[in-house]
C-alpha cells in the first residue's frame, strides 16, 4: 500500500480483500471438524454475500438491466439456500 492509502480507495481492491477474508472465514468454519446447523447457515449467508459482491463488482452488474441483476441475485440466494438445506 502506498503512503496515501490509494490501494484501499479502489473498490475492486477492497472487494478483493473482503472476498479473501470471507473465504478464510468459511474455510475455518468448514475445517473446524464439526459442522452444526448454525455454521452451515453462516456459510450459506457468507456465500450469498460473496455472490452479491462478485455480481456487483466483477460482473459489472451495477448498471445492468434490473431484471437480469435480480435474476442473478435470486439464483445465488436459491443456490445458497439449497446448499444449507442439503448440508443440514
C-alpha positions as CSV (number, residue, x, y, z in Angstrom):
1,X,0.0,0.0,0.0
2,X,1.3,3.4,-0.8
3,X,1.6,6.3,1.6
4,X,-1.6,7.9,0.5
5,X,-3.7,4.8,1.0
6,X,-4.9,4.7,-2.6
7,X,-4.9,0.9,-2.6
8,X,-8.0,0.7,-0.3
9,X,-9.8,3.5,-2.1
10,X,-10.2,1.4,-5.2
11,X,-13.4,-0.5,-4.8
12,X,-12.0,-3.6,-6.7
13,X,-9.1,-3.8,-4.2
14,X,-11.5,-3.5,-1.3
15,X,-13.8,-6.1,-2.8
16,X,-10.8,-8.5,-3.3
17,X,-9.7,-8.1,0.3
18,X,-13.3,-8.7,1.5
19,X,-13.6,-11.8,-0.6
20,X,-10.3,-13.2,0.7
21,X,-11.5,-12.5,4.3
22,X,-14.9,-14.2,3.8
23,X,-13.2,-17.2,2.1
24,X,-10.9,-17.5,5.1
25,X,-13.8,-17.4,7.5
26,X,-15.8,-20.1,5.6
27,X,-12.6,-22.3,5.3
28,X,-12.1,-22.0,9.1
29,X,-15.7,-22.9,9.7
30,X,-15.7,-25.8,7.3
31,X,-12.4,-27.2,8.6
32,X,-13.3,-26.9,12.2
33,X,-14.3,-30.6,12.3
34,X,-17.9,-30.1,13.5
35,X,-20.4,-28.6,11.2
36,X,-23.5,-27.6,13.1
37,X,-26.7,-26.2,11.6
38,X,-25.6,-22.7,12.6
39,X,-22.2,-23.0,11.0
40,X,-23.8,-24.3,7.7
41,X,-26.3,-21.4,7.8
42,X,-23.4,-19.0,8.3
43,X,-21.5,-20.5,5.4
44,X,-24.6,-20.1,3.2
45,X,-25.1,-16.5,4.2
46,X,-21.4,-15.8,3.5
47,X,-21.7,-17.5,0.1
48,X,-24.7,-15.2,-0.7
49,X,-22.6,-12.1,0.3
50,X,-19.7,-13.3,-1.8
51,X,-22.0,-13.9,-4.7
52,X,-23.6,-10.5,-4.4
53,X,-20.1,-8.8,-4.3
54,X,-18.9,-10.7,-7.3
55,X,-22.0,-10.0,-9.3
56,X,-21.9,-6.2,-8.5
57,X,-18.1,-5.6,-8.7
58,X,-16.7,-8.1,-11.1
59,X,-19.6,-8.9,-13.5
60,X,-20.3,-5.1,-13.9
61,X,-24.0,-5.6,-13.0
62,X,-24.4,-2.4,-11.1
63,X,-25.8,-0.6,-14.2
64,X,-27.3,-3.7,-15.9
65,X,-30.9,-4.4,-16.5
66,X,-32.6,-4.8,-13.1
67,X,-34.3,-8.0,-14.2
68,X,-31.0,-9.6,-15.1
69,X,-29.4,-8.3,-11.9
70,X,-32.2,-9.6,-9.6
71,X,-32.4,-12.8,-11.6
72,X,-28.8,-13.5,-10.8
73,X,-29.3,-12.5,-7.2
74,X,-32.2,-14.9,-6.9
75,X,-30.1,-17.7,-8.3
76,X,-27.4,-17.0,-5.7
77,X,-29.9,-17.0,-2.9
78,X,-31.6,-20.2,-4.1
79,X,-28.2,-21.9,-4.5
80,X,-27.1,-20.9,-1.0
81,X,-30.4,-22.0,0.5
82,X,-30.2,-25.3,-1.3
83,X,-26.6,-25.7,0.0
84,X,-27.8,-25.1,3.5
85,X,-30.8,-27.4,3.3
86,X,-28.8,-30.3,1.8
87,X,-26.0,-30.0,4.3
88,X,-28.3,-29.8,7.4
